[in-house]
Amino acid sequence: MQEISFTVDGEYVELNQLLKLVGLCDSGGAGKVIVASGDVTVDGQQELRKTAKIRPGQKVRLGDIRISVLAP
């Protein structure tokens, strides 16, 4: 499993933007498509809200990639 750490610049980051910022897709629009596919989980629960607010301490998973969201 690949681990990625991402430090939030602010209170939260939208899920589709997070996928873009860590390099899993080329744009926020592509991130929305990935989220809509049902392949993304947040803290172990499937997440279908494309602009869900992801805050420090949460774990996002896409396939075998896990993103740990950290505080600034």
C-alpha positions in Angstrom: 0.0 0.0 0.0 1.3 3.4 -0.9 1.1 6.1 1.8 0.9 9.8 1.0 0.9 12.6 3.6 -0.8 15.8 2.7 -0.7 19.0 4.8 -3.9 21.0 4.6 -3.4 24.7 3.9 -6.4 26.0 5.9 -9.3 24.3 7.8 -10.1 21.7 5.1 -9.6 20.6 1.5 -12.4 19.4 -0.8 -12.1 15.8 -1.7 -11.9 16.3 -5.5 -9.2 18.9 -5.0 -7.2 16.6 -2.6 -7.0 13.9 -5.3 -5.7 16.5 -7.7 -3.2 18.0 -5.3 -1.6 14.7 -4.4 -1.3 13.8 -8.1 -3.9 11.1 -8.5 -5.7 13.0 -11.3 -5.0 15.9 -13.5 -7.9 18.2 -12.5 -10.6 18.8 -10.0 -13.1 17.6 -12.7 -11.3 14.3 -13.0 -11.3 14.1 -9.2 -15.1 14.4 -9.3 -15.4 11.5 -11.7 -13.2 9.3 -9.5 -15.3 10.2 -6.4 -18.5 9.6 -8.3 -17.3 6.1 -9.3 -17.6 5.0 -5.7 -13.9 4.0 -5.4 -13.0 6.5 -2.7 -13.3 6.0 1.1 -12.9 8.5 3.9 -12.2 7.0 7.3 -13.3 3.6 6.0 -16.7 4.7 4.6 -17.5 5.1 0.9 -17.7 8.8 0.0 -19.7 10.0 -2.9 -19.8 13.7 -2.2 -17.3 15.2 -4.6 -16.7 18.3 -2.6 -16.7 16.7 0.9 -14.6 18.7 3.3 -11.6 16.6 4.3 -10.0 17.8 7.6 -6.7 17.0 9.3 -6.7 13.6 10.9 -8.9 12.0 8.3 -7.7 9.1 6.0 -8.7 8.9 2.4 -8.2 5.8 0.4 -8.3 5.1 -3.3 -7.5 1.5 -4.3 -4.2 0.7 -2.6 -3.3 4.4 -2.0 -3.9 5.9 1.4 -3.7 9.6 2.0 -3.2 10.9 5.6 -4.4 14.5 5.9 -2.2 16.5 8.4 -2.6 19.9 10.1 -0.4 22.8 9.0 
